[in-house]
Amino acid sequence: MFDIGFTELLVVGVVALLVLGPERLPVAARTAGLWIGRIKRMVQNVQREINEELRVEEMRQQAEKNREHLAKFQHDLAGMSKPDAAVAEPVTATTPPATPTDSSASSTAAPSDSSKVTATKHD
């Protein structure tokens, strides 16, 4: 975090011993340790809250995407359940039926009995 090596800590300890003296140094070290612990816990709490908010925001975004997909799916499903206008209208003849002009055309127009296909049941 601060990149303080052993030599720097040793120098700080010697200076603290000279300034505070041997009687007050343990109390000052204990107080400094308590404050450092409190600061670390506060930083961890802030990081935890930030991570929680980020996770909640990701969940909100995912829920919004899911809602969009669901709405699109429901729209597509509703479109599939309605019959098309072209399919729903009855078929009407727009041209008059053709009348045969010669006798060969009338014999080919009617299907014969041999051309009928019969369905067979397979077990």
CYANA upper distance limits for C-alpha pairs under 8 A (distance plus 0.5 A):
  4 ILE  CA      8 GLU  CA      6.53
  4 ILE  CA      9 LEU  CA      7.37
  5 GLY  CA      9 LEU  CA      6.94
  6 PHE  CA     10 LEU  CA      6.66
  7 THR  CA     11 VAL  CA      6.74
  8 GLU  CA     12 VAL  CA      6.73
  9 LEU  CA     13 GLY  CA      6.59
 10 LEU  CA     14 VAL  CA      6.72
 11 VAL  CA     15 VAL  CA      6.70
 12 VAL  CA     16 ALA  CA      6.55
 13 GLY  CA     17 LEU  CA      6.59
 14 VAL  CA     18 LEU  CA      6.73
 15 VAL  CA     19 VAL  CA      6.57
 16 ALA  CA     20 LEU  CA      6.19
 16 ALA  CA     21 GLY  CA      7.99
 16 ALA  CA     25 LEU  CA      7.50
 17 LEU  CA     21 GLY  CA      5.53
 17 LEU  CA     22 PRO  CA      6.68
 17 LEU  CA     25 LEU  CA      6.75
 20 LEU  CA     24 ARG  CA      6.18
 20 LEU  CA     25 LEU  CA      6.14
 21 GLY  CA     25 LEU  CA      6.50
 22 PRO  CA     26 PRO  CA      7.97
 23 GLU  CA     27 VAL  CA      8.42
 24 ARG  CA     28 ALA  CA      6.66
 25 LEU  CA     29 ALA  CA      6.52
 26 PRO  CA     30 ARG  CA      6.61
 27 VAL  CA     31 THR  CA      6.65
 28 ALA  CA     32 ALA  CA      6.52
 29 ALA  CA     33 GLY  CA      6.56
 30 ARG  CA     34 LEU  CA      6.73
 31 THR  CA     35 TRP  CA      6.78
 32 ALA  CA     36 ILE  CA      6.59
 33 GLY  CA     37 GLY  CA      6.60
 34 LEU  CA     38 ARG  CA      6.71
 35 TRP  CA     39 ILE  CA      6.63
 36 ILE  CA     40 LYS  CA      6.65
 37 GLY  CA     41 ARG  CA      6.72
 38 ARG  CA     42 MET  CA      6.68
 39 ILE  CA     43 VAL  CA      6.68
 40 LYS  CA     44 GLN  CA      6.65
 41 ARG  CA     45 ASN  CA      6.59
 42 MET  CA     46 VAL  CA      6.68
 43 VAL  CA     47 GLN  CA      6.64
 44 GLN  CA     48 ARG  CA      6.53
 45 ASN  CA     49 GLU  CA      6.63
 46 VAL  CA     50 ILE  CA      6.63
 47 GLN  CA     51 ASN  CA      6.60
 48 ARG  CA     52 GLU  CA      6.59
 49 GLU  CA     53 GLU  CA      6.64
 50 ILE  CA     54 LEU  CA      6.66
 51 ASN  CA     55 ARG  CA      6.63
 52 GLU  CA     56 VAL  CA      6.63
 53 GLU  CA     57 GLU  CA      6.59
 54 LEU  CA     58 GLU  CA      6.68
 55 ARG  CA     59 MET  CA      6.70
 56 VAL  CA     60 ARG  CA      6.70
 57 GLU  CA     61 GLN  CA      6.72
 58 GLU  CA     62 GLN  CA      6.63
 59 MET  CA     63 ALA  CA      6.49
 60 ARG  CA     64 GLU  CA      6.63
 61 GLN  CA     65 LYS  CA      6.74
 62 GLN  CA     66 ASN  CA      6.62
 63 ALA  CA     67 ARG  CA      6.61
 64 GLU  CA     68 GLU  CA      6.72
 65 LYS  CA     69 HIS  CA      6.72
 66 ASN  CA     70 LEU  CA      6.51
 67 ARG  CA     71 ALA  CA      6.52
 68 GLU  CA     72 LYS  CA      6.65
 69 HIS  CA     73 PHE  CA      6.53
 70 LEU  CA     74 GLN  CA      6.53
 71 ALA  CA     75 HIS  CA      6.55
 72 LYS  CA     76 ASP  CA      6.62
 73 PHE  CA     77 LEU  CA      6.48
 74 GLN  CA     78 ALA  CA      6.46
 75 HIS  CA     79 GLY  CA      6.68
 76 ASP  CA     80 MET  CA      6.76
 77 LEU  CA     81 SER  CA      6.83
 78 ALA  CA     82 LYS  CA      7.06
 83 PRO  CA     87 VAL  CA      7.12
 83 PRO  CA     88 ALA  CA      6.74
 84 ASP  CA     88 ALA  CA      6.63
 85 ALA  CA     89 GLU  CA      6.79
100 PRO  CA    105 ALA  CA      6.33
100 PRO  CA    106 SER  CA      6.40
101 THR  CA    105 ALA  CA      7.67
102 ASP  CA    106 SER  CA      7.45
103 SER  CA    107 SER  CA      7.08
104 SER  CA    108 THR  CA      7.01
105 ALA  CA    109 ALA  CA      6.65
106 SER  CA    110 ALA  CA      7.40
111 PRO  CA    115 SER  CA      7.20
112 SER  CA    116 LYS  CA      7.84
